Amino acid sequence: MPNRKRFRSANDGQGFPRWPSSEDPFGRDVRRFQNDAHSLEYMVCGEPELRPIVILQSLEYPGWPPVGFCELAAAAGFRIVTVRRPGFGANPPLADMDDQASLVAQLLDAEDIHDAIVVSKGTANPIGHRLAVSGNPRIALSVFANCGFNYDQLAEFQPDWFARTLEQALTKPAGARLSLMSLKSSWGIFGSTWVHENMWSKSSGDLTFLRENPELVREAIGMMQARLDVPTFMAELAASLIRDPFLVDGLFRDVPAITVSGLETNASWKQGVDSEAGRLGLPPAAYLSAGDTQVIYQSAVEFFECMIPHI
């Protein structure tokens, strides 16, 4: 748990950031769930009678879902609840993954969400892992999207300068500060999407996501440029890229959970994820045709279909 006195000295005196709550470029309602010290921002797309899919955003794209994705979800019988987590938007930082999982569980209670499919993307997967094994009766299925588990992913990141930036950020706060300054400078010098164009270059589906959703991408990157701090940056990377002792052999053997990833990811990454899925007791990963980091959005119909046998 962060030191609340230190945190308050940098905000409005009530434990909350000075900046305003998030907005959606398309005018959709962005809500806020608040407990004593922390908050989540979230958006609900779809009618209440539809089955909920709760998506936990990631550092790669801490943004809102495309309108078309929500429309496809509704046609498939789902409503979408997208969650912007602590350290993003107007949410105070919260580096502990167990505490974040507890906060998401509180949101499920507050919104009376039940029979939920909880999808964790990218750096949100450590939270998804903890929710999956918590025995929460509101969660019917956990989906780990674009995950690495305890596979050593650093060698997979391209280009090399980006991999070195991540590696530096994992060393100590000073290294993370320099890495974050470098990324924010790149956004300012080369344009807001230049970093993502480079790090998503291996996936034509991810690049298509950038081109087809400029308003959503600009909002997400602009928010990170203005608000992302060093503790959140370090926590997000460390939780995903450093071996997590929580992930013991057979952890998910009796848990309703699946893994989805993209065919466009590297063959070596697929092999690493497949090996980890077997070690952890998960069924073989489902590989969808388009996208890598954005696989659930770029392969939406396949994504909805792959869950049906498990619910």
N, C-alpha and C positions, 0 to 999 in steps of 0.2 A: 504493500500500500504506500503511495507517495506521501512525503511529508507535507501535510496540508498547509501548515503555516508558510513554508517556503513557496508552495504553489500559489497561495492567496496573494503573496506580495507582488505577483506578476499579473494580477487580474483585477476584477472589480471589487475585491474585498469580501465577496460572498462565496468564493470558491469557483467562480465561473469565468470563462474568457470574456474579454471586452467586445470581441467581434460578434456580429449578429448570427442568428441561426442560418442554417443552409437554406438555399433556394433551388428550385428546379427550373431549368430554362424553359420548360413547357408549361409552367404554372401549376404543376401538380402539388398537392398538399404535403408539406414536409412536417412531420410531427416530432415531438420530443418526449421521451420517457425519462423521468428524473427520480433518483433515490436521494438519500441524504447527501452524498458527496459526488456522485457521478451521473452521467446521462448517456443516452443513445438517441440519435436522430433516426427516423425511419419513415418510410413511405409505403402506403398500402395501395395496390392496384388490383381491382377486381371486386366482385360482389361477395358479401359475407358468407353466402352459402357454398362458395367454392373452396376446395381443399387448399390449405395454406402451404406455400413454399416460402420459407424464411431464408433469405440470402444474406450471409455475413460478408461485407465488402473487405477488400484487401488493399495493401499498399500499392500493388500494381495498378489498380484502378479503383479508388475509393469513391466511385460515383454512382449515379442512379441508373436504373435499367432503361434501355430504349423502349419507346412507346410500342413499337412493333412486337418486341418480346413479350410485353404484358398482354397484348392482344392475342398472340399465339397461346399464351398460358391460359387465358380465359377460355379460348376455343377448346383447349385440351382438358378443361375442368379444374383449373388451378387459379388461385389468387396469389399475388406476389407481395411479400413483405420484405423490403430491402432495408438493411440495417447499416447505418454509418456508425462505426465503433468509436470508443474513446481515443482521444488524440487527433481526431479528424472532425472537420466541421466546427461546430461550437461546443464539442464535447471535451471536458477536461481530460488530461492524460490519465491512463491507468495501465501500467506496464505489466502487471501480473495477469497471466493467462487464466488462472483459476478464478480470479476476481472478475475478469471479463465474462467468463462462462456463467458465473453466478448472476451477473447483470443481465445477460441475455435471457436466462431462465426467469428472472423477475419480470422482464418485458412480456414473455409468454403468458405469465400469470396475469399481469395487468391488462393485457389485451384479450384475455381468455382465449388464447390460441391453443387449439387441441388437434390431435391427429396430424401433427405438423411434419413436413419434410424440411429438415434443416440442412442447408447447403453452405458449406464453408469454402471460400475461394482463396487460393494462394496463401498469403500470410495469415489468413484467418483460420487455417486448418488446425493449429494447436487448440484453438477454442472449440472448434467442432469436435475434435477428438475427445475432449473432456466432457462435452455435452453428451456425446454418443454413449459413453459408459456410465453416465450419471444415474441412469434408471428413471429419468424424468418421464412421467406418464403422458406428458403432452407431446412428446417426440415419437413419431412412428417410424421414421427412417432418417438416417444421417447420410449425407452425400459429401464426399471429399473430392473437390474439383481442383484440378491443376495443383496437386499436392506432391510432396517429395518424401514425406515421412522422415526416416533417418538416413535416406540416401544422400551422399555427399554431392550437392548440386553445383558447387562453385565452378567446377570445371566446365559445366554446361552453358554458363552464361556467355553471351556474345553481345557486342564485340569485346575484345580483351580489356579495353579501358573501362568498360562497365563492370566486368568481373573484378578488376582490381579496385574499383571504387567501392564495391560491396565488401570485398575482403578487408579493405582499410577501415570501413565502418564497423566491422566486428571486433576490432582490436581493443579500443578503449574510447571513452567519450570524445577525446580530442580528435581521434581518427574519424569518428562518426561526424563530428562537427565539420571537419574539412570535406568529407565526402558529400554531406548535405549542402554545404556552401557551393561545391563544384556543380552539383546537379541544379541547384537554384540559379547559379550563374549561367549554366547552359540553357535553361529555360528562357532567361532574359536575353541572351546574346543570339542564340540560334533559332528562337521561336519556341512556343509552348509545347509543340508535339515532337521536337527534334529528338529528345531522349527516348521517348516511346517508339518513334520510328526506328531508331537504332536497336533498342533492346527487343522489339517485337519483329525484327526483320526476317526471322526464320519462319514466320507464320503468315501466309497470305491472308488468312482469315482474320488475324489480329489487326493487320494493316487495313483491311476492309472495314473493320470496326471503327478505326480511327477516321477514315474518310467518310463513312456514312453517319457518324454521330459527332460532328464537330462541336455542337453546342454542349453536349454532355461531357465530352472530353475536356473542353476548355474550362468548364465549371470545376471539374475534379482537379485538374492540374493547377488552376488558379488558386483553388483552396489550399492545395499543398504548398504552393509557392509562398502564400501569405502566412500560413498557419502551422505547417508541419515543424515540430521541434525535435531536438536531438534525442531526448529520452524515448519519444514515440518511435522515431526512425530506428534507433538501436533495438528497441524491444521487438518491433515487427520483424526485423531481419534476424535477430538472434533466435526468436521463437521458431523460425522456419529453417534456418541454415545451420544451426548448431544442434548437435545430437540431443534429442529430448529423452531423458530417462523415463518419462511417463510411458513411452511406447515400448512396453515389454512384449516379449514373444506371446502370441496368441491373444493379445488384448481384446480384439474385436471378434473372437471366434463365435461367441453367442450373442452378438450385437447386430441388430438390423442396420447394416451400413454397406455402402458401395463406394467405389472409386470411379470417377470419370476423368478422362483426359482427352487430348486431341491427337489425331493421326499426324498432325503437322509438327509435333514435338520431335526432338532428337531420338534416334533409335536407342542410344545408350541411356537416355532418361527413361524411356519406356521399360528397358530391361531393369533399371534400378527400381522403378516404382513397382513393377511386377514382382520382383524379388521381395520387396518390403511388404507388399500386399499379402503374399503367401506367408511370410514370417508372422504377420500380425493376425492372421486368421480371416482375412477378407476374401471375398470371391475375386476372380480375375477382373482387372480393370476394364471398363468399357471405353473404347477409343472412338470418338466421334469425328466426323469427316472434316469439319472446318474449325479453325481457331486453336489457340493454345491457351494463353492466359485468359482469353475471352471465349473459351469453348462453349460454355453454357448459353451464351448469347448468340454466337455464330452458328451453332448447331442446335437451335432451340427445339425443333420438332423431334430430333433424335434424342435430345436430352429428356424431354418429357416421356417419350416412349420407353427409354431404357429403365425408367423408374417403375413402370407399371407392374412388372413381375414381382417387385419387392414390396408392394404396398397392398 
